[in-house]
Amino acid sequence: MLKAVYNATTTSGSYSFEERMGCGFGACMGCSCKTKYGNKRICKDGPVLVKEEIIW
């Protein structure tokens, strides 16, 4: 659903990701998301990411 919103909008915004987390403190990298600035961990660096940094 977030990807559809991303593709349908032209304005900037923030996206809140909820991900099933294996450890919850960033050690397992199970919740990583690709961004322009490298992989970000949803549990540590998120859960809110700016639209311009997300790579689908």
Buried (B, 14 or more C-beta within 10 A) or exposed (E): EEEEEEEEEEEEEEBEBEBEBEEEEBEEEBBBBEBEEEEBBBBBBBBEBEBEEBEE
